[in-house]
Amino acid sequence: MSVSYNKLWKLLIDKNMKKGDLRVAANMSPGTLAKLGKNQSVTTDVLERICRALQCDIGDIVEVASFSEDADEGRNR
């Protein structure tokens, strides 16, 4: 499975926030923010803090794609 935080970045744009603003508001380390930028896994604690900071639900910031969708994307490139 693959994790995507594209919804998070779109939400930040809608809220006129920068990634650094989110890092401070959600009390994240720079390394955790880098993981999000690379669509890598982070803890549910981090996702919860992001949701609280942005006053949203987890479905508003993260998507999980199945292996078959990942394989389909690879063929279309």
PyMOL Python script that loads the backbone (N, CA, C, O; Angstrom):
from pymol import cmd

cmd.read_pdbstr("""\
ATOM      1  N   MET A   1       0.836  -1.183   0.000  1.00  0.00           N
ATOM      2  CA  MET A   1       0.000   0.000   0.000  1.00  0.00           C
ATOM      3  C   MET A   1       0.877   1.241   0.000  1.00  0.00           C
ATOM      4  O   MET A   1       2.022   1.227   0.454  1.00  0.00           O
ATOM      5  N   SER A   2       0.316   2.285  -0.511  1.00  0.00           N
ATOM      6  CA  SER A   2       1.027   3.553  -0.619  1.00  0.00           C
ATOM      7  C   SER A   2       0.200   4.644   0.060  1.00  0.00           C
ATOM      8  O   SER A   2      -1.023   4.691  -0.072  1.00  0.00           O
ATOM      9  N   VAL A   3       0.886   5.509   0.777  1.00  0.00           N
ATOM     10  CA  VAL A   3       0.230   6.598   1.482  1.00  0.00           C
ATOM     11  C   VAL A   3       0.473   7.887   0.706  1.00  0.00           C
ATOM     12  O   VAL A   3       1.577   8.125   0.217  1.00  0.00           O
ATOM     13  N   SER A   4      -0.547   8.706   0.598  1.00  0.00           N
ATOM     14  CA  SER A   4      -0.415   9.998  -0.069  1.00  0.00           C
ATOM     15  C   SER A   4      -0.967  11.095   0.841  1.00  0.00           C
ATOM     16  O   SER A   4      -2.055  10.969   1.405  1.00  0.00           O
ATOM     17  N   TYR A   5      -0.197  12.165   0.969  1.00  0.00           N
ATOM     18  CA  TYR A   5      -0.627  13.314   1.771  1.00  0.00           C
ATOM     19  C   TYR A   5      -0.995  14.498   0.885  1.00  0.00           C
ATOM     20  O   TYR A   5      -0.980  15.640   1.343  1.00  0.00           O
ATOM     21  N   ASN A   6      -1.324  14.240  -0.373  1.00  0.00           N
ATOM     22  CA  ASN A   6      -1.700  15.329  -1.280  1.00  0.00           C
ATOM     23  C   ASN A   6      -2.880  16.131  -0.741  1.00  0.00           C
ATOM     24  O   ASN A   6      -2.934  17.349  -0.912  1.00  0.00           O
ATOM     25  N   LYS A   7      -3.820  15.459  -0.095  1.00  0.00           N
ATOM     26  CA  LYS A   7      -4.969  16.177   0.491  1.00  0.00           C
ATOM     27  C   LYS A   7      -4.505  17.167   1.557  1.00  0.00           C
ATOM     28  O   LYS A   7      -5.062  18.257   1.687  1.00  0.00           O
ATOM     29  N   LEU A   8      -3.483  16.780   2.317  1.00  0.00           N
ATOM     30  CA  LEU A   8      -2.941  17.669   3.349  1.00  0.00           C
ATOM     31  C   LEU A   8      -2.382  18.937   2.721  1.00  0.00           C
ATOM     32  O   LEU A   8      -2.659  20.040   3.191  1.00  0.00           O
ATOM     33  N   TRP A   9      -1.597  18.783   1.660  1.00  0.00           N
ATOM     34  CA  TRP A   9      -0.987  19.960   1.030  1.00  0.00           C
ATOM     35  C   TRP A   9      -2.046  20.867   0.412  1.00  0.00           C
ATOM     36  O   TRP A   9      -1.915  22.091   0.451  1.00  0.00           O
ATOM     37  N   LYS A  10      -3.087  20.278  -0.153  1.00  0.00           N
ATOM     38  CA  LYS A  10      -4.186  21.089  -0.705  1.00  0.00           C
ATOM     39  C   LYS A  10      -4.918  21.835   0.408  1.00  0.00           C
ATOM     40  O   LYS A  10      -5.311  22.990   0.242  1.00  0.00           O
ATOM     41  N   LEU A  11      -5.097  21.154   1.556  1.00  0.00           N
ATOM     42  CA  LEU A  11      -5.769  21.789   2.685  1.00  0.00           C
ATOM     43  C   LEU A  11      -4.948  22.959   3.216  1.00  0.00           C
ATOM     44  O   LEU A  11      -5.505  23.995   3.579  1.00  0.00           O
ATOM     45  N   LEU A  12      -3.637  22.800   3.262  1.00  0.00           N
ATOM     46  CA  LEU A  12      -2.780  23.906   3.706  1.00  0.00           C
ATOM     47  C   LEU A  12      -2.933  25.117   2.789  1.00  0.00           C
ATOM     48  O   LEU A  12      -2.986  26.256   3.254  1.00  0.00           O
ATOM     49  N   ILE A  13      -3.001  24.861   1.488  1.00  0.00           N
ATOM     50  CA  ILE A  13      -3.198  25.961   0.535  1.00  0.00           C
ATOM     51  C   ILE A  13      -4.529  26.652   0.806  1.00  0.00           C
ATOM     52  O   ILE A  13      -4.603  27.881   0.826  1.00  0.00           O
ATOM     53  N   ASP A  14      -5.581  25.860   1.016  1.00  0.00           N
ATOM     54  CA  ASP A  14      -6.904  26.422   1.291  1.00  0.00           C
ATOM     55  C   ASP A  14      -6.907  27.264   2.563  1.00  0.00           C
ATOM     56  O   ASP A  14      -7.624  28.260   2.653  1.00  0.00           O
ATOM     57  N   LYS A  15      -6.098  26.858   3.551  1.00  0.00           N
ATOM     58  CA  LYS A  15      -6.051  27.571   4.822  1.00  0.00           C
ATOM     59  C   LYS A  15      -4.950  28.636   4.840  1.00  0.00           C
ATOM     60  O   LYS A  15      -4.697  29.264   5.868  1.00  0.00           O
ATOM     61  N   ASN A  16      -4.295  28.831   3.678  1.00  0.00           N
ATOM     62  CA  ASN A  16      -3.233  29.825   3.552  1.00  0.00           C
ATOM     63  C   ASN A  16      -2.124  29.612   4.588  1.00  0.00           C
ATOM     64  O   ASN A  16      -1.633  30.558   5.203  1.00  0.00           O
ATOM     65  N   MET A  17      -1.745  28.340   4.760  1.00  0.00           N
ATOM     66  CA  MET A  17      -0.677  27.979   5.703  1.00  0.00           C
ATOM     67  C   MET A  17       0.514  27.428   4.937  1.00  0.00           C
ATOM     68  O   MET A  17       0.367  26.852   3.859  1.00  0.00           O
ATOM     69  N   LYS A  18       1.679  27.613   5.505  1.00  0.00           N
ATOM     70  CA  LYS A  18       2.900  27.033   4.958  1.00  0.00           C
ATOM     71  C   LYS A  18       3.237  25.774   5.744  1.00  0.00           C
ATOM     72  O   LYS A  18       2.731  25.566   6.847  1.00  0.00           O
ATOM     73  N   LYS A  19       4.086  24.947   5.179  1.00  0.00           N
ATOM     74  CA  LYS A  19       4.477  23.709   5.851  1.00  0.00           C
ATOM     75  C   LYS A  19       5.114  23.999   7.208  1.00  0.00           C
ATOM     76  O   LYS A  19       4.894  23.262   8.169  1.00  0.00           O
ATOM     77  N   GLY A  20       5.894  25.061   7.287  1.00  0.00           N
ATOM     78  CA  GLY A  20       6.516  25.441   8.552  1.00  0.00           C
ATOM     79  C   GLY A  20       5.486  25.825   9.602  1.00  0.00           C
ATOM     80  O   GLY A  20       5.657  25.533  10.786  1.00  0.00           O
ATOM     81  N   ASP A  21       4.414  26.482   9.163  1.00  0.00           N
ATOM     82  CA  ASP A  21       3.329  26.838  10.085  1.00  0.00           C
ATOM     83  C   ASP A  21       2.688  25.576  10.645  1.00  0.00           C
ATOM     84  O   ASP A  21       2.389  25.496  11.836  1.00  0.00           O
ATOM     85  N   LEU A  22       2.482  24.596   9.779  1.00  0.00           N
ATOM     86  CA  LEU A  22       1.894  23.325  10.211  1.00  0.00           C
ATOM     87  C   LEU A  22       2.823  22.624  11.189  1.00  0.00           C
ATOM     88  O   LEU A  22       2.371  22.082  12.198  1.00  0.00           O
ATOM     89  N   ARG A  23       4.119  22.629  10.897  1.00  0.00           N
ATOM     90  CA  ARG A  23       5.085  21.963  11.767  1.00  0.00           C
ATOM     91  C   ARG A  23       5.014  22.518  13.181  1.00  0.00           C
ATOM     92  O   ARG A  23       5.035  21.759  14.150  1.00  0.00           O
ATOM     93  N   VAL A  24       4.929  23.821  13.303  1.00  0.00           N
ATOM     94  CA  VAL A  24       4.844  24.459  14.618  1.00  0.00           C
ATOM     95  C   VAL A  24       3.491  24.165  15.266  1.00  0.00           C
ATOM     96  O   VAL A  24       3.436  23.808  16.443  1.00  0.00           O
ATOM     97  N   ALA A  25       2.406  24.313  14.515  1.00  0.00           N
ATOM     98  CA  ALA A  25       1.058  24.127  15.063  1.00  0.00           C
ATOM     99  C   ALA A  25       0.821  22.693  15.541  1.00  0.00           C
ATOM    100  O   ALA A  25       0.114  22.468  16.523  1.00  0.00           O
ATOM    101  N   ALA A  26       1.415  21.732  14.843  1.00  0.00           N
ATOM    102  CA  ALA A  26       1.211  20.319  15.191  1.00  0.00           C
ATOM    103  C   ALA A  26       2.376  19.764  16.010  1.00  0.00           C
ATOM    104  O   ALA A  26       2.407  18.569  16.305  1.00  0.00           O
ATOM    105  N   ASN A  27       3.326  20.610  16.378  1.00  0.00           N
ATOM    106  CA  ASN A  27       4.459  20.208  17.203  1.00  0.00           C
ATOM    107  C   ASN A  27       5.196  19.012  16.594  1.00  0.00           C
ATOM    108  O   ASN A  27       5.391  17.983  17.241  1.00  0.00           O
ATOM    109  N   MET A  28       5.600  19.180  15.329  1.00  0.00           N
ATOM    110  CA  MET A  28       6.308  18.116  14.604  1.00  0.00           C
ATOM    111  C   MET A  28       7.775  18.475  14.448  1.00  0.00           C
ATOM    112  O   MET A  28       8.149  19.648  14.448  1.00  0.00           O
ATOM    113  N   SER A  29       8.590  17.451  14.317  1.00  0.00           N
ATOM    114  CA  SER A  29      10.004  17.669  14.025  1.00  0.00           C
ATOM    115  C   SER A  29      10.168  17.921  12.526  1.00  0.00           C
ATOM    116  O   SER A  29       9.303  17.545  11.735  1.00  0.00           O
ATOM    117  N   PRO A  30      11.265  18.550  12.138  1.00  0.00           N
ATOM    118  CA  PRO A  30      11.521  18.729  10.708  1.00  0.00           C
ATOM    119  C   PRO A  30      11.597  17.390   9.966  1.00  0.00           C
ATOM    120  O   PRO A  30      11.197  17.300   8.806  1.00  0.00           O
ATOM    121  N   GLY A  31      12.104  16.362  10.629  1.00  0.00           N
ATOM    122  CA  GLY A  31      12.186  15.038  10.011  1.00  0.00           C
ATOM    123  C   GLY A  31      10.828  14.451   9.703  1.00  0.00           C
ATOM    124  O   GLY A  31      10.640  13.811   8.668  1.00  0.00           O
ATOM    125  N   THR A  32       9.885  14.665  10.594  1.00  0.00           N
ATOM    126  CA  THR A  32       8.527  14.172  10.370  1.00  0.00           C
ATOM    127  C   THR A  32       7.885  14.902   9.207  1.00  0.00           C
ATOM    128  O   THR A  32       7.192  14.292   8.393  1.00  0.00           O
ATOM    129  N   LEU A  33       8.110  16.199   9.123  1.00  0.00           N
ATOM    130  CA  LEU A  33       7.583  16.973   8.002  1.00  0.00           C
ATOM    131  C   LEU A  33       8.196  16.484   6.691  1.00  0.00           C
ATOM    132  O   LEU A  33       7.515  16.424   5.668  1.00  0.00           O
ATOM    133  N   ALA A  34       9.477  16.139   6.724  1.00  0.00           N
ATOM    134  CA  ALA A  34      10.143  15.607   5.526  1.00  0.00           C
ATOM    135  C   ALA A  34       9.523  14.273   5.119  1.00  0.00           C
ATOM    136  O   ALA A  34       9.336  14.018   3.929  1.00  0.00           O
ATOM    137  N   LYS A  35       9.203  13.419   6.093  1.00  0.00           N
ATOM    138  CA  LYS A  35       8.549  12.144   5.789  1.00  0.00           C
ATOM    139  C   LYS A  35       7.207  12.375   5.103  1.00  0.00           C
ATOM    140  O   LYS A  35       6.875  11.683   4.141  1.00  0.00           O
ATOM    141  N   LEU A  36       6.446  13.328   5.584  1.00  0.00           N
ATOM    142  CA  LEU A  36       5.165  13.650   4.966  1.00  0.00           C
ATOM    143  C   LEU A  36       5.377  14.106   3.526  1.00  0.00           C
ATOM    144  O   LEU A  36       4.615  13.734   2.634  1.00  0.00           O
ATOM    145  N   GLY A  37       6.401  14.902   3.306  1.00  0.00           N
ATOM    146  CA  GLY A  37       6.693  15.397   1.970  1.00  0.00           C
ATOM    147  C   GLY A  37       7.082  14.296   0.996  1.00  0.00           C
ATOM    148  O   GLY A  37       6.918  14.445  -0.215  1.00  0.00           O
ATOM    149  N   LYS A  38       7.599  13.186   1.528  1.00  0.00           N
ATOM    150  CA  LYS A  38       8.005  12.044   0.703  1.00  0.00           C
ATOM    151  C   LYS A  38       6.945  10.942   0.691  1.00  0.00           C
ATOM    152  O   LYS A  38       7.196   9.839   0.205  1.00  0.00           O
ATOM    153  N   ASN A  39       5.762  11.242   1.226  1.00  0.00           N
ATOM    154  CA  ASN A  39       4.666  10.265   1.320  1.00  0.00           C
ATOM    155  C   ASN A  39       5.084   8.996   2.050  1.00  0.00           C
ATOM    156  O   ASN A  39       4.701   7.891   1.665  1.00  0.00           O
ATOM    157  N   GLN A  40       5.875   9.165   3.110  1.00  0.00           N
ATOM    158  CA  GLN A  40       6.272   8.038   3.939  1.00  0.00           C
ATOM    159  C   GLN A  40       5.340   7.942   5.144  1.00  0.00           C
ATOM    160  O   GLN A  40       4.646   8.900   5.483  1.00  0.00           O
ATOM    161  N   SER A  41       5.334   6.784   5.781  1.00  0.00           N
ATOM    162  CA  SER A  41       4.464   6.563   6.931  1.00  0.00           C
ATOM    163  C   SER A  41       4.919   7.388   8.131  1.00  0.00           C
ATOM    164  O   SER A  41       6.114   7.549   8.379  1.00  0.00           O
ATOM    165  N   VAL A  42       3.944   7.903   8.863  1.00  0.00           N
ATOM    166  CA  VAL A  42       4.179   8.572  10.143  1.00  0.00           C
ATOM    167  C   VAL A  42       3.220   7.963  11.155  1.00  0.00           C
ATOM    168  O   VAL A  42       2.293   7.245  10.779  1.00  0.00           O
ATOM    169  N   THR A  43       3.436   8.242  12.429  1.00  0.00           N
ATOM    170  CA  THR A  43       2.595   7.649  13.467  1.00  0.00           C
ATOM    171  C   THR A  43       1.195   8.259  13.466  1.00  0.00           C
ATOM    172  O   THR A  43       0.979   9.371  12.982  1.00  0.00           O
ATOM    173  N   THR A  44       0.265   7.510  14.013  1.00  0.00           N
ATOM    174  CA  THR A  44      -1.097   8.033  14.140  1.00  0.00           C
ATOM    175  C   THR A  44      -1.133   9.217  15.097  1.00  0.00           C
ATOM    176  O   THR A  44      -2.011  10.073  14.984  1.00  0.00           O
ATOM    177  N   ASP A  45      -0.196   9.280  16.035  1.00  0.00           N
ATOM    178  CA  ASP A  45      -0.113  10.429  16.938  1.00  0.00           C
ATOM    179  C   ASP A  45       0.150  11.704  16.140  1.00  0.00           C
ATOM    180  O   ASP A  45      -0.462  12.741  16.398  1.00  0.00           O
ATOM    181  N   VAL A  46       1.053  11.624  15.179  1.00  0.00           N
ATOM    182  CA  VAL A  46       1.354  12.783  14.334  1.00  0.00           C
ATOM    183  C   VAL A  46       0.123  13.179  13.527  1.00  0.00           C
ATOM    184  O   VAL A  46      -0.221  14.359  13.451  1.00  0.00           O
ATOM    185  N   LEU A  47      -0.536  12.200  12.929  1.00  0.00           N
ATOM    186  CA  LEU A  47      -1.739  12.490  12.143  1.00  0.00           C
ATOM    187  C   LEU A  47      -2.827  13.117  13.014  1.00  0.00           C
ATOM    188  O   LEU A  47      -3.547  14.013  12.571  1.00  0.00           O
ATOM    189  N   GLU A  48      -2.942  12.646  14.247  1.00  0.00           N
ATOM    190  CA  GLU A  48      -3.933  13.223  15.171  1.00  0.00           C
ATOM    191  C   GLU A  48      -3.598  14.679  15.489  1.00  0.00           C
ATOM    192  O   GLU A  48      -4.488  15.529  15.519  1.00  0.00           O
ATOM    193  N   ARG A  49      -2.329  14.966  15.725  1.00  0.00           N
ATOM    194  CA  ARG A  49      -1.925  16.347  16.019  1.00  0.00           C
ATOM    195  C   ARG A  49      -2.165  17.265  14.828  1.00  0.00           C
ATOM    196  O   ARG A  49      -2.550  18.422  14.996  1.00  0.00           O
ATOM    197  N   ILE A  50      -1.937  16.746  13.623  1.00  0.00           N
ATOM    198  CA  ILE A  50      -2.211  17.529  12.422  1.00  0.00           C
ATOM    199  C   ILE A  50      -3.698  17.831  12.325  1.00  0.00           C
ATOM    200  O   ILE A  50      -4.093  18.965  12.053  1.00  0.00           O
ATOM    201  N   CYS A  51      -4.522  16.808  12.549  1.00  0.00           N
ATOM    202  CA  CYS A  51      -5.977  16.998  12.486  1.00  0.00           C
ATOM    203  C   CYS A  51      -6.456  18.015  13.509  1.00  0.00           C
ATOM    204  O   CYS A  51      -7.315  18.846  13.214  1.00  0.00           O
ATOM    205  N   ARG A  52      -5.903  17.948  14.698  1.00  0.00           N
ATOM    206  CA  ARG A  52      -6.293  18.928  15.727  1.00  0.00           C
ATOM    207  C   ARG A  52      -5.867  20.337  15.325  1.00  0.00           C
ATOM    208  O   ARG A  52      -6.626  21.292  15.491  1.00  0.00           O
ATOM    209  N   ALA A  53      -4.651  20.463  14.797  1.00  0.00           N
ATOM    210  CA  ALA A  53      -4.139  21.781  14.407  1.00  0.00           C
ATOM    211  C   ALA A  53      -4.961  22.374  13.266  1.00  0.00           C
ATOM    212  O   ALA A  53      -5.188  23.583  13.220  1.00  0.00           O
ATOM    213  N   LEU A  54      -5.405  21.517  12.346  1.00  0.00           N
ATOM    214  CA  LEU A  54      -6.158  22.000  11.182  1.00  0.00           C
ATOM    215  C   LEU A  54      -7.669  21.896  11.361  1.00  0.00           C
ATOM    216  O   LEU A  54      -8.433  22.308  10.488  1.00  0.00           O
ATOM    217  N   GLN A  55      -8.091  21.349  12.484  1.00  0.00           N
ATOM    218  CA  GLN A  55      -9.510  21.146  12.786  1.00  0.00           C
ATOM    219  C   GLN A  55     -10.196  20.396  11.647  1.00  0.00           C
ATOM    220  O   GLN A  55     -11.164  20.869  11.051  1.00  0.00           O
ATOM    221  N   CYS A  56      -9.652  19.202  11.368  1.00  0.00           N
ATOM    222  CA  CYS A  56     -10.188  18.388  10.280  1.00  0.00           C
ATOM    223  C   CYS A  56     -10.188  16.917  10.698  1.00  0.00           C
ATOM    224  O   CYS A  56      -9.785  16.577  11.810  1.00  0.00           O
ATOM    225  N   ASP A  57     -10.638  16.066   9.807  1.00  0.00           N
ATOM    226  CA  ASP A  57     -10.670  14.627  10.020  1.00  0.00           C
ATOM    227  C   ASP A  57      -9.499  13.998   9.274  1.00  0.00           C
ATOM    228  O   ASP A  57      -8.974  14.592   8.332  1.00  0.00           O
ATOM    229  N   ILE A  58      -9.089  12.811   9.684  1.00  0.00           N
ATOM    230  CA  ILE A  58      -7.938  12.157   9.059  1.00  0.00           C
ATOM    231  C   ILE A  58      -8.152  11.921   7.562  1.00  0.00           C
ATOM    232  O   ILE A  58      -7.197  11.976   6.787  1.00  0.00           O
ATOM    233  N   GLY A  59      -9.373  11.663   7.155  1.00  0.00           N
ATOM    234  CA  GLY A  59      -9.676  11.478   5.737  1.00  0.00           C
ATOM    235  C   GLY A  59      -9.481  12.739   4.915  1.00  0.00           C
ATOM    236  O   GLY A  59      -9.418  12.685   3.687  1.00  0.00           O
ATOM    237  N   ASP A  60      -9.386  13.881   5.598  1.00  0.00           N
ATOM    238  CA  ASP A  60      -9.156  15.153   4.913  1.00  0.00           C
ATOM    239  C   ASP A  60      -7.679  15.379   4.586  1.00  0.00           C
ATOM    240  O   ASP A  60      -7.343  16.283   3.821  1.00  0.00           O
ATOM    241  N   ILE A  61      -6.784  14.544   5.175  1.00  0.00           N
ATOM    242  CA  ILE A  61      -5.357  14.795   4.993  1.00  0.00           C
ATOM    243  C   ILE A  61      -4.574  13.624   4.412  1.00  0.00           C
ATOM    244  O   ILE A  61      -3.447  13.817   3.955  1.00  0.00           O
ATOM    245  N   VAL A  62      -5.132  12.423   4.416  1.00  0.00           N
ATOM    246  CA  VAL A  62      -4.368  11.259   3.959  1.00  0.00           C
ATOM    247  C   VAL A  62      -5.227  10.334   3.108  1.00  0.00           C
ATOM    248  O   VAL A  62      -6.426  10.179   3.338  1.00  0.00           O
ATOM    249  N   GLU A  63      -4.576   9.722   2.114  1.00  0.00           N
ATOM    250  CA  GLU A  63      -5.207   8.700   1.274  1.00  0.00           C
ATOM    251  C   GLU A  63      -4.303   7.480   1.289  1.00  0.00           C
ATOM    252  O   GLU A  63      -3.081   7.602   1.368  1.00  0.00           O
ATOM    253  N   VAL A  64      -4.912   6.299   1.211  1.00  0.00           N
ATOM    254  CA  VAL A  64      -4.151   5.064   1.108  1.00  0.00           C
ATOM    255  C   VAL A  64      -4.577   4.376  -0.181  1.00  0.00           C
ATOM    256  O   VAL A  64      -5.757   4.099  -0.399  1.00  0.00           O
ATOM    257  N   ALA A  65      -3.584   4.107  -1.034  1.00  0.00           N
ATOM    258  CA  ALA A  65      -3.852   3.434  -2.304  1.00  0.00           C
ATOM    259  C   ALA A  65      -3.447   1.971  -2.173  1.00  0.00           C
ATOM    260  O   ALA A  65      -2.472   1.655  -1.491  1.00  0.00           O
ATOM    261  N   SER A  66      -4.178   1.090  -2.816  1.00  0.00           N
ATOM    262  CA  SER A  66      -3.864  -0.334  -2.761  1.00  0.00           C
ATOM    263  C   SER A  66      -2.711  -0.654  -3.691  1.00  0.00           C
ATOM    264  O   SER A  66      -2.337   0.167  -4.529  1.00  0.00           O
ATOM    265  N   PHE A  67      -2.145  -1.848  -3.548  1.00  0.00           N
ATOM    266  CA  PHE A  67      -1.033  -2.274  -4.403  1.00  0.00           C
ATOM    267  C   PHE A  67      -1.432  -2.269  -5.868  1.00  0.00           C
ATOM    268  O   PHE A  67      -0.634  -1.877  -6.719  1.00  0.00           O
ATOM    269  N   SER A  68      -2.637  -2.690  -6.177  1.00  0.00           N
ATOM    270  CA  SER A  68      -3.051  -2.756  -7.582  1.00  0.00           C
ATOM    271  C   SER A  68      -3.106  -1.366  -8.201  1.00  0.00           C
ATOM    272  O   SER A  68      -2.767  -1.205  -9.374  1.00  0.00           O
ATOM    273  N   GLU A  69      -3.520  -0.368  -7.447  1.00  0.00           N
ATOM    274  CA  GLU A  69      -3.533   1.000  -7.953  1.00  0.00           C
ATOM    275  C   GLU A  69      -2.110   1.485  -8.182  1.00  0.00           C
ATOM    276  O   GLU A  69      -1.843   2.179  -9.162  1.00  0.00           O
ATOM    277  N   ASP A  70      -1.180   1.120  -7.275  1.00  0.00           N
ATOM    278  CA  ASP A  70       0.217   1.502  -7.436  1.00  0.00           C
ATOM    279  C   ASP A  70       0.785   0.893  -8.708  1.00  0.00           C
ATOM    280  O   ASP A  70       1.505   1.562  -9.449  1.00  0.00           O
ATOM    281  N   ALA A  71       0.466  -0.371  -8.968  1.00  0.00           N
ATOM    282  CA  ALA A  71       0.967  -1.054 -10.164  1.00  0.00           C
ATOM    283  C   ALA A  71       0.397  -0.411 -11.425  1.00  0.00           C
ATOM    284  O   ALA A  71       1.103  -0.252 -12.421  1.00  0.00           O
ATOM    285  N   ASP A  72      -0.875  -0.046 -11.378  1.00  0.00           N
ATOM    286  CA  ASP A  72      -1.499   0.602 -12.535  1.00  0.00           C
ATOM    287  C   ASP A  72      -0.822   1.942 -12.833  1.00  0.00           C
ATOM    288  O   ASP A  72      -0.593   2.277 -13.996  1.00  0.00           O
ATOM    289  N   GLU A  73      -0.505   2.705 -11.792  1.00  0.00           N
ATOM    290  CA  GLU A  73       0.159   3.997 -11.983  1.00  0.00           C
ATOM    291  C   GLU A  73       1.527   3.802 -12.605  1.00  0.00           C
ATOM    292  O   GLU A  73       1.942   4.603 -13.443  1.00  0.00           O
ATOM    293  N   GLY A  74       2.238   2.752 -12.211  1.00  0.00           N
ATOM    294  CA  GLY A  74       3.560   2.494 -12.749  1.00  0.00           C
ATOM    295  C   GLY A  74       3.524   2.182 -14.233  1.00  0.00           C
ATOM    296  O   GLY A  74       4.447   2.544 -14.962  1.00  0.00           O
ATOM    297  N   ARG A  75       2.480   1.519 -14.689  1.00  0.00           N
ATOM    298  CA  ARG A  75       2.364   1.188 -16.100  1.00  0.00           C
ATOM    299  C   ARG A  75       2.007   2.392 -16.948  1.00  0.00           C
ATOM    300  O   ARG A  75       2.312   2.435 -18.140  1.00  0.00           O
ATOM    301  N   ASN A  76       1.356   3.378 -16.328  1.00  0.00           N
ATOM    302  CA  ASN A  76       0.917   4.555 -17.074  1.00  0.00           C
ATOM    303  C   ASN A  76       2.006   5.620 -17.200  1.00  0.00           C
ATOM    304  O   ASN A  76       1.789   6.649 -17.840  1.00  0.00           O
ATOM    305  N   ARG A  77       3.141   5.392 -16.617  1.00  0.00           N
ATOM    306  CA  ARG A  77       4.209   6.401 -16.646  1.00  0.00           C
ATOM    307  C   ARG A  77       5.071   6.259 -17.834  1.00  0.00           C
ATOM    308  O   ARG A  77       6.015   7.030 -18.007  1.00  0.00           O
TER     309      ARG A  77
END
""", "prot")
cmd.dss("prot")
cmd.show_as("cartoon", "prot")
cmd.util.cbc("prot")
cmd.orient("prot")
